[in-house]
Amino acid sequence: MVRAFYIGRFQPYHLGHHAVITRISKEVDELVIGIGSAQKSHEANDPFTAGERVLMLYNVLENLPIRHYVVPIEDVRYNSIWVHHVASRTPNFEVVYSNNPLVIQLFREASFCVKISPLYIRESYSGTEIRRRMIAGEKWEHLVPKSIVEAINKIDGVARLRNVSASDLNSPL
């Protein structure tokens, strides 16, 4: 049995993430999905809480054909201990999927097998682009699974993102 690890901030989870996770699920028996920067929320780059992201992933991945675990992972300030930090919060895994150069380096130094996960239409399927569209009032819903749209709408996530992204320079006196 092979269990793999894949981490992302999922701010928000989008169709690019979904394509990568679907592909990984065909290559391994189980998948541990880490929600990175779990301590962050209510910020322009990280508007959703770890709990909200866990629920989003739970809903969108309920039909994933393999056993999977969704685990919030808080940041640590020391890269040299980050892999140990991750391993202490997750079920054991043998393979890591990532395209992040730092994540790849850290897991390779810790002797993990690392596979490069593909980027899927990165110019569109990017949390940065989706958040930009939300703030600007542009269409974004087609870039995420339907259950993610529903989850974001339920928590009024677009309004939250706009509020936390706003500058006090534009506030009335």
N, C-alpha and C positions, 0 to 999 in steps of 0.2 A: 504494500500500500504506500502511495506517495501523497504526502500532504504538502501543499504549497502555501506561500505567504505573498500577499499583494497589499500594498498600502497606498492610500490616497487621502486627500483632505475631503473630497466629495462635497465641495462648496459651490454648486450642488453636484450630485451624481448626475452624469449625462450619458448620452448614447455612446460616446467614445469609451467611457469606463465600461459600459455594458458590453460592448464588442470585445474588449480585452478580457473581461471576466468570463464571457461565454467561451472564448477561445481557450483560456486557461482551463476551464472546467472540462474540456475535451482531452486534456493532456495529463490530468492528475485525478486522484481518487477523492481528495478532500481539499478544501480551500479555506484558509484563514484570511479574512479581509480586515486589515487594520485601518481604523479611522484616525488618521494623523492629526496632530495639533488639536487633540480632543479637548484641551482646556480652553480653547479660543471660541468666542462667539460674539455676536453683536458688534462686529467690526466690518469695515468695507471689504476686506479680503476673506473674512471668515464670519459670515452673518448667521450661520446656523449652529445650534448647540450640538454637542456630541449625541445627546439623546434624540434630538430631531433627526440627525443623520443616521443613527442606528435604526430608527423607525423607517426612514426613507428606504434604506437598504433592505430591511426586513421585508417591506412590502414589494419592492421591485424584484427581489431575488427569491421569493417564496417558491417559484417553480424551477429554480436552478436544479439541473439533473444530478448534482452531487451534494454530499453533505458539506455544509459551510458554516463558518463561525464569523460573527462580526464583533470585533473587539476594539473599543476606544483605546488609543495610545496617546498619552500626553507627551509633549516635547520635554527633552532634557537639555541642559545647556552644554553638555560635554559629549561631543560626537564619539569619543573613544569608548564610551560606555553605552551608547544608544542601542546597539544590537543586543546587548545583555538585557537592557531595559525592555525592549520589545519581546525578547524570548521569555522573560519572567512574567509577561502578561498574556501570553498566548499559549494555545496547545503547541506541542512540538511540531516542527516542520522541517523538511529537508531541502526544499527548493524555494528560491525567492524570485519573483517576477517584478521587474522594475525597469524604467528607462531613465530614472533620476541618477545622474553620475555619482552623487554623494552616497545615496543608498546602495548603489552597486559596489562602490569602493568599500564601504563599511562592512557589508555582508561578505564580500570576497575576503577581506582581511580576517574575518571571523571564520573562514573556511566553509562557507555555505556555497552550494551550487546556485549560481545566479543566471537567470535567463532574461534576456532583454524583451520586455513587452512592447508590442508594436504601438505606435501612435496611430490613432484612427481619425483621419480627416481633422488634424489638430487645429487648423485655422478656424474651424467652426465649433468643434467639440472641445471646448476649453472652458473651464470654470470662469476664467478671467473674462472671456468674451460673453459668456452667458450673463454674468453679473453686470457687465457694461450695458448689455441690451436691456436688462431689467431696469437699471437706473435711468436709461435714456427713454424708456417707454416703447422700446422696439419689440418685435416678436422674438420670443425665446423658447416658447413652449414646444416647438418642433425639434428642439435640440436635446430634450430630456424625455425619459419614459413618462407615459401618462400618469402613473401613480406618483411620480415625483412632482409633476405639476399640481396634482391634487393635494399633496402634502404641503407644498409651499403655499398654495392658496389657503389652506386650512389655518395656517399660522400667520397669515398676512405677511409672508416673507418678503414680498417685493416692497411693500411699504417699510418694513424694517430695514431692508438694505438701503433704500433711498434715505431714510432718516439717519442711519449710522454713517452714510457716505456724505451727507450734507455738511457744508461748511458754516460755521457761525458768522462768517463774514457777510453772508447774505441774509442774516436775520434782521427783522425790523428792530429799530431802536426803541 
